[in-house]
Amino acid sequence: MYKYLRIFLKFMSASGIATTVDFSASYSLVSGFQVNDEWATLVGNILGAIIGFWVSRTWVFQAKDTQSLTWQGIKYAIVAVGNSAMNVGGVALLSHFGSWHYLTVRVVVGVIVFVVYSYGLNQWFVFKNKTYEKVSL
């Protein structure tokens, strides 16, 4: 149980880094360039996914073997597309049918998607490998 908690905490940290990139890019597009919420969310998700893959692969799950890089990248992209669809869809729904501020909407939707979807699929689908059991803080 403790090894899964360590991995979860590291994944939360990696996701925090990716989310910072994601939110910074999307908020800059919305507030600085007047890009609509959905497109800004999509661009931010793509940039965050690139950073998230790299940090998760090298630090969280320590999956550094080059043989599985392509396959992990494909699986990560599949998960990222679902993640992005849920984020964009959630932002669209809450933005158009509510009066919340964009960042509030992004945080609420992002937390739900992270807890319900992202962590589990990355842990047991994308980076499914016995080597992650050796992970230490």
C-alpha positions in Angstrom: 0.0 0.0 0.0 2.8 2.4 0.9 4.4 2.0 -2.6 1.2 3.1 -4.2 0.9 6.1 -1.9 4.5 7.1 -2.9 3.7 6.8 -6.6 0.5 8.6 -6.2 2.2 11.5 -4.4 4.9 11.7 -7.1 2.2 11.5 -9.8 0.4 14.4 -8.1 3.6 16.4 -8.1 4.2 15.6 -11.8 0.6 16.5 -12.5 1.1 19.8 -10.7 4.0 20.7 -12.9 2.0 19.7 -16.0 -1.1 21.5 -14.7 1.0 24.7 -14.1 2.1 24.6 -17.8 -1.5 23.8 -18.9 -3.2 26.5 -16.9 -0.5 29.1 -17.6 -0.8 28.6 -21.3 -4.6 28.4 -21.4 -5.1 31.4 -19.1 -2.6 33.5 -21.1 -4.5 32.6 -24.3 -7.9 33.5 -22.7 -6.9 36.7 -20.9 -4.1 38.0 -23.1 -5.1 36.9 -26.6 -8.9 36.6 -26.2 -8.9 33.0 -27.4 -12.2 31.2 -26.5 -12.2 29.0 -23.4 -12.5 25.7 -25.3 -9.5 26.3 -27.7 -7.4 27.7 -24.9 -8.2 24.6 -22.8 -7.2 22.3 -25.7 -3.9 24.1 -26.3 -3.1 24.1 -22.6 -4.0 20.4 -22.3 -1.6 19.5 -25.2 1.3 21.4 -23.7 0.6 20.0 -20.2 0.4 16.5 -21.7 3.8 16.7 -23.3 5.4 17.8 -20.0 3.3 15.3 -18.0 4.4 12.4 -20.1 8.1 13.3 -19.8 8.0 13.8 -16.0 5.8 10.8 -15.4 8.0 8.5 -17.5 11.3 9.6 -16.2 10.6 10.5 -12.5 7.3 9.0 -11.3 7.3 5.6 -13.0 11.0 5.5 -13.9 10.2 3.8 -17.2 13.4 4.8 -19.0 13.8 1.9 -21.3 13.8 3.1 -24.9 12.1 -0.1 -26.2 8.7 0.9 -24.6 8.9 4.6 -25.3 6.8 4.5 -28.5 4.2 2.2 -27.1 4.0 4.3 -23.9 3.7 7.4 -26.0 0.8 6.0 -27.9 -1.0 4.8 -24.8 -0.3 8.2 -23.1 -1.7 10.0 -26.1 -4.9 7.9 -26.0 -5.3 8.8 -22.3 -4.5 12.4 -23.0 -7.1 12.7 -25.7 -9.7 11.4 -23.3 -8.4 13.7 -20.6 -8.6 16.7 -22.9 -12.1 15.8 -24.2 -13.3 15.6 -20.6 -11.6 18.9 -19.7 -12.8 20.7 -22.7 -16.3 19.3 -22.4 -16.5 20.1 -18.7 -15.2 23.7 -19.3 -17.7 24.1 -22.1 -20.6 22.9 -20.0 -19.8 24.9 -16.9 -18.7 28.0 -18.8 -21.8 28.2 -20.9 -24.4 27.1 -18.3 -22.9 28.8 -15.3 -21.4 32.1 -14.3 -18.1 30.9 -12.8 -14.8 32.4 -13.6 -12.7 30.5 -16.2 -10.0 29.5 -13.7 -12.5 28.2 -11.2 -14.1 26.1 -13.9 -10.7 24.7 -15.0 -9.8 23.8 -11.4 -13.1 22.1 -10.6 -13.1 20.1 -13.9 -9.4 19.3 -13.7 -9.5 17.9 -10.2 -12.5 15.7 -11.1 -10.8 14.4 -14.2 -7.5 13.8 -12.4 -9.0 11.8 -9.6 -11.5 9.8 -11.6 -9.6 9.2 -14.8 -5.9 10.3 -15.2 -4.1 8.7 -12.3 -5.5 5.2 -12.6 -5.0 5.0 -16.4 -1.4 6.2 -16.2 -0.6 3.9 -13.3 -2.1 0.7 -14.7 -2.3 1.2 -18.4 0.3 3.6 -19.7 3.2 2.9 -17.4 2.2 -0.7 -16.4 5.6 -2.1 -15.5 7.1 -3.9 -12.5 9.9 -1.3 -12.3 7.6 1.3 -10.8 7.6 -0.8 -7.6 11.2 0.3 -7.0 10.2 4.0 -6.9 11.2 6.0 -3.9 10.7 9.6 -2.8 
